[in-house]
Each structure stands twice: as C-alpha cells, then as structure tokens.
Amino acid sequence: MSNTTENWSNDWNSSTNPSKQRKYRDNAPLHVKDKLVSANLDHELREELGTRNLKVRTGDRVKVMRGDETGAEGIVNNIDREEARIYVDGIEVERQDGSKSQKPLRPSNVQLVALNVED
C-alpha cells in the first residue's frame, strides 16, 4: 500500500469508529508512525523514569504480554515502522515448508523490561 498523505490530516482529533482509526494510522507519514511504535514500561522502569511508555528501539528487552507467545522475553532486533511491527529474537513461527521466520508483534502487546542505553 502506498503511503500517501492525501488521506491523512494532522487536524484529526479522534473517533470511536475503528475504520477511521485504522485509516489514520495506515495513511500517517513515517514521522508520525514512528511515535506509534511504543510500548508500556514495567513497574520498576516506570518508577525510575517517571513515565508510562516509551518508543521501542532495537536492543531493548521486551516481554510479550498478549498472544500465543505470552510470557516470552527477548531482545528487539528489528522494527518495521511502516507496518508498526517489531521482531524479537527467539520468537519465531514455523512456515509450511519447515523453515522458520521471525514473528511480527504489535508493540502494544509487549512490555519494555530493560532499555538499550549503549548510546
């Protein structure tokens, strides 16, 4: 799907209509989609940093909170900002031909456990 901003408005406030919410997210420019790739922090990090959520970065340790992989932990090794998905080491799906590939996860379904502070 091409990312055109003709269907996206910076003035849009909110809607309870799910299709309008999806349209906003799907047609948003990348600098806005970058902010949508965020996850909440665990309780220790919340108290330490004084915030509830942060943008996900490569190298962060996350814990899966929803879905088939609930409870699994791993390090984020790739972020697809266009599709708003993250890929975590150790969480894979087996394909029909027997090969394995990384399973894309929504950032809202994970919790940041440790941050990458190398830089």
C-alpha positions as CSV (number, residue, x, y, z in Angstrom):
1,M,0.0,0.0,0.0
2,S,1.4,3.4,-1.0
3,N,1.9,5.9,1.8
4,T,0.1,9.0,0.6
5,T,-0.7,11.8,2.9
6,E,-3.7,12.9,0.9
7,N,-6.0,10.8,3.2
8,W,-4.3,11.9,6.4
9,S,-4.9,15.0,8.3
10,N,-2.9,16.5,11.1
11,D,-6.0,18.1,12.5
12,W,-7.8,14.8,13.0
13,N,-8.7,14.5,16.7
14,S,-10.2,11.2,17.5
15,S,-13.1,8.9,16.6
16,T,-14.7,5.8,18.1
17,N,-15.1,4.3,14.6
18,P,-12.4,1.6,14.3
19,S,-12.1,2.1,10.5
20,K,-11.3,5.7,10.9
21,Q,-8.7,4.9,13.5
22,R,-7.1,2.4,11.1
23,K,-7.2,4.9,8.2
24,Y,-5.4,7.5,10.4
25,R,-2.6,5.0,11.4
26,D,-2.2,3.5,7.9
27,N,-2.1,6.8,6.0
28,A,0.1,8.6,8.5
29,P,3.5,9.8,7.4
30,L,6.6,8.0,8.8
31,H,7.4,10.7,11.3
32,V,4.0,10.1,12.9
33,K,4.2,6.3,12.6
34,D,7.5,6.4,14.4
35,K,5.7,7.7,17.5
36,L,3.0,5.0,17.2
37,V,5.6,2.2,17.7
38,S,5.7,2.5,21.5
39,A,5.2,0.1,24.4
40,N,4.5,0.4,28.1
41,L,7.2,0.0,30.8
42,D,7.3,-2.5,33.6
43,H,6.7,-1.1,37.1
44,E,10.4,-0.7,38.0
45,L,11.2,1.3,34.9
46,R,8.0,3.4,35.4
47,E,9.1,4.5,38.9
48,E,12.7,5.0,37.8
49,L,11.9,7.1,34.6
50,G,8.7,8.7,35.7
51,T,6.8,7.8,32.5
52,R,4.4,5.2,31.5
53,N,5.6,4.3,27.9
54,L,8.5,4.9,25.5
55,K,9.2,4.3,21.8
56,V,10.6,0.8,21.2
57,R,14.2,0.8,20.0
58,T,16.4,-2.1,18.7
59,G,18.3,-3.6,21.6
60,D,15.5,-3.2,24.1
61,R,14.5,-6.2,26.1
62,V,10.8,-6.9,26.0
63,K,8.3,-9.3,27.5
64,V,5.3,-10.5,25.4
65,M,2.1,-9.8,27.3
66,R,-0.6,-10.9,24.8
67,G,-1.0,-13.7,22.2
68,D,0.4,-17.1,21.7
69,E,3.9,-16.2,22.9
70,T,2.7,-14.7,26.3
71,G,5.5,-14.6,28.8
72,A,8.3,-14.9,26.3
73,E,11.2,-12.5,26.6
74,G,13.7,-11.4,24.1
75,I,15.7,-8.5,22.6
76,V,14.2,-6.4,19.8
77,N,16.4,-6.9,16.7
78,N,14.2,-5.2,14.0
79,I,11.5,-2.6,13.8
80,D,9.2,-2.2,10.8
81,R,7.9,1.4,11.3
82,E,5.8,1.2,8.1
83,E,3.7,-1.7,9.3
84,A,4.2,-0.8,13.1
85,R,5.6,-4.2,13.9
86,I,8.6,-5.3,16.0
87,Y,10.6,-8.5,15.7
88,V,12.1,-10.2,18.8
89,D,15.0,-12.7,19.0
90,G,13.7,-16.2,19.8
91,I,10.1,-15.6,18.8
92,E,9.7,-17.5,15.5
93,V,7.0,-19.1,13.5
94,E,7.4,-22.3,11.5
95,R,6.3,-22.0,7.9
96,Q,4.6,-24.7,5.9
97,D,7.9,-25.7,4.2
98,G,9.6,-26.2,7.6
99,S,11.6,-23.1,7.5
100,K,11.5,-20.6,10.4
101,S,11.0,-16.8,10.3
102,Q,10.6,-14.2,12.9
103,K,7.1,-13.5,14.1
104,P,5.9,-9.8,13.8
105,L,4.5,-8.5,17.0
106,R,2.5,-5.4,17.7
107,P,4.3,-3.1,20.1
108,S,1.1,-2.6,22.2
109,N,1.3,-6.3,23.0
110,V,4.8,-6.2,24.6
111,Q,6.2,-4.5,27.7
112,L,9.6,-3.0,27.9
113,V,11.7,-4.7,30.6
114,A,15.1,-3.2,30.0
115,L,16.2,-0.4,27.8
116,N,19.2,-0.2,25.4
117,V,21.3,2.5,26.8
118,E,24.5,1.9,24.8
119,D,24.4,5.2,23.0
